[in-house]
Structure formats: structure tokens, C-alpha cells
């Protein structure tokens, strides 16, 4: 074999080896790219699932808050109506002649004190309101 043929053969083998290395590098790059895309897709799906869960929780919180606000407004209205009814009842002519008394209980004795009609609502407050709500089945 001549020197030229030997050099051609070495050059051919070198090109073939370089092409094989390049092909292997391209395959490896494609494999890495596919793996990275798969990981990115999984991460994006996980982030999306988490965002959806957080959105559902926030929506639920907002609905609950709106429901609570509605209930509080209804209760406020009911309390105002009850207070109005009791105030009107205490202003009625029939109660003007009635002398209201309250019992003050201590260790020594039970004393009765006069109770002005305008203080009755303050004194009984929540108890009267609860009883009225119960009677009205509210």
C-alpha cells in the first residue's frame, strides 16, 4: 500500500469516527432534551395542580366569608328589629304605670330595687334577645 492510500484510509477512518461521535452526541443531546422537556412538563403540571388547589381554597374561603357576612347582616337586622319592638313596648302607655323592680341577691339578703323602663332593655339584653329568637324559631 502506498503512503497516499494509507493516509486516505486514516483520514476516512477519522471522518467515520468523527461522524459516529457527532451522531452519538446528537442522540445524547436529543435524549437530554426529551428528559428535560418531560421534567419541565411534570413540574408545570405540578405547579398547575397546586395553583388550582389554592384557587379552590381561596374560592371556598370567599364563599364562606360571604355566607358569614350575610348571616351577620341578618342577625344585625333581627337584633335591630327586636330592640325596636322592645323599645316600643317599653314606651307603651300600658307600661307607664307599671313599676318595674329587679331583685339584687347578695349573701346578706335579697333586695328589690326600682328599675326604670329605659334600663330594662340594658339589664335583660342578651337573655331577652335569645328568648325572642327561640320563640320566633329564628
C-alpha positions as CSV (number, residue, x, y, z in Angstrom):
1,X,0.0,0.0,0.0
2,X,1.2,3.4,-0.9
3,X,1.6,6.2,1.6
4,X,-1.2,8.1,0.0
5,X,-3.7,5.2,0.4
6,X,-2.7,4.8,4.0
7,X,-3.3,8.5,4.6
8,X,-6.6,8.3,2.8
9,X,-7.6,5.3,4.8
10,X,-6.6,7.1,8.1
11,X,-8.5,10.2,7.0
12,X,-11.6,8.1,6.1
13,X,-11.5,6.3,9.5
14,X,-11.1,9.6,11.3
15,X,-14.1,11.1,9.4
16,X,-16.2,8.0,10.2
17,X,-15.2,8.1,13.8
18,X,-15.9,11.9,14.0
19,X,-19.3,11.3,12.4
20,X,-20.0,8.4,14.8
21,X,-19.1,10.7,17.7
22,X,-21.2,13.5,16.3
23,X,-24.2,11.2,15.8
24,X,-23.8,9.9,19.4
25,X,-23.6,13.5,20.7
26,X,-26.7,14.4,18.7
27,X,-28.5,11.3,20.1
28,X,-27.4,12.1,23.7
29,X,-28.4,15.8,23.2
30,X,-31.9,14.7,22.0
31,X,-32.2,12.3,24.9
32,X,-31.2,15.0,27.4
33,X,-33.6,17.4,25.7
34,X,-36.5,14.9,25.9
35,X,-35.7,14.2,29.6
36,X,-35.6,18.0,30.3
37,X,-38.9,18.5,28.5
38,X,-40.5,15.6,30.4
39,X,-39.3,17.1,33.7
40,X,-40.4,20.6,32.8
41,X,-43.9,19.2,31.8
42,X,-44.2,17.3,35.1
43,X,-43.1,20.4,37.0
44,X,-45.6,22.6,35.1
45,X,-48.4,20.1,35.8
46,X,-47.5,20.0,39.5
47,X,-47.4,23.8,39.6
48,X,-50.8,24.0,37.8
49,X,-52.3,21.4,40.2
50,X,-51.1,23.4,43.2
51,X,-52.4,26.7,41.7
52,X,-55.8,25.0,41.1
53,X,-55.9,23.7,44.6
54,X,-55.0,27.1,46.0
55,X,-57.7,28.7,43.8
56,X,-60.3,26.3,45.1
57,X,-59.3,27.0,48.7
58,X,-59.5,30.8,48.1
59,X,-62.9,30.5,46.3
60,X,-64.2,28.4,49.2
61,X,-62.8,30.9,51.7
62,X,-64.5,33.7,49.8
63,X,-67.8,31.9,49.7
64,X,-67.7,31.1,53.4
65,X,-66.8,34.7,54.2
66,X,-69.7,35.9,52.1
67,X,-72.1,33.5,53.8
68,X,-70.9,34.5,57.2
69,X,-71.2,38.2,56.3
70,X,-74.8,37.5,55.1
71,X,-75.6,35.7,58.3
72,X,-74.1,38.6,60.3
73,X,-76.2,41.1,58.4
74,X,-79.4,39.1,59.0
75,X,-78.5,38.8,62.7
76,X,-77.9,42.5,62.9
77,X,-81.2,43.2,61.3
78,X,-83.0,40.8,63.6
79,X,-81.4,42.4,66.6
80,X,-82.3,45.9,65.4
81,X,-85.9,44.7,65.0
82,X,-86.1,43.1,68.4
83,X,-84.6,46.2,70.0
84,X,-87.1,48.4,68.2
85,X,-90.0,46.1,69.3
86,X,-88.8,46.1,72.9
87,X,-88.2,49.9,72.9
88,X,-91.7,50.5,71.5
89,X,-93.2,48.1,74.1
90,X,-91.4,49.9,76.9
91,X,-92.7,53.2,75.7
92,X,-96.3,52.0,75.5
93,X,-98.9,53.6,77.7
94,X,-99.7,50.3,79.4
95,X,-96.2,50.1,80.9
96,X,-96.0,53.7,82.0
97,X,-98.0,52.9,85.1
98,X,-96.2,49.7,85.8
99,X,-93.4,49.9,88.4
100,X,-90.6,47.6,87.3
101,X,-88.4,46.1,90.0
102,X,-85.3,43.9,90.0
103,X,-84.1,41.6,92.7
104,X,-80.5,42.1,93.8
105,X,-79.2,39.0,95.5
106,X,-76.3,39.2,97.9
107,X,-75.1,37.0,100.8
108,X,-76.9,39.1,103.3
109,X,-80.3,39.4,101.7
110,X,-82.4,39.8,98.6
111,X,-83.3,43.4,97.9
112,X,-85.7,44.8,95.4
113,X,-84.8,47.9,93.5
114,X,-86.8,50.1,91.2
115,X,-85.9,49.6,87.6
116,X,-86.6,52.4,85.1
117,X,-88.2,51.1,81.9
118,X,-85.4,52.6,79.8
119,X,-82.9,50.4,81.7
120,X,-84.9,47.2,81.3
121,X,-83.5,46.6,77.8
122,X,-79.9,47.1,79.0
123,X,-80.4,44.8,82.1
124,X,-82.1,42.0,80.2
125,X,-80.3,42.5,76.9
126,X,-79.0,39.2,75.6
127,X,-81.4,37.0,77.6
128,X,-84.4,38.7,76.2
129,X,-83.0,38.6,72.7
130,X,-82.2,34.9,72.9
131,X,-85.6,34.1,74.3
132,X,-87.3,36.0,71.5
133,X,-85.2,34.4,68.8
134,X,-86.1,31.0,70.3
135,X,-89.8,31.8,70.5
136,X,-89.8,33.0,66.9
137,X,-87.7,30.0,65.9
138,X,-85.1,32.1,64.2
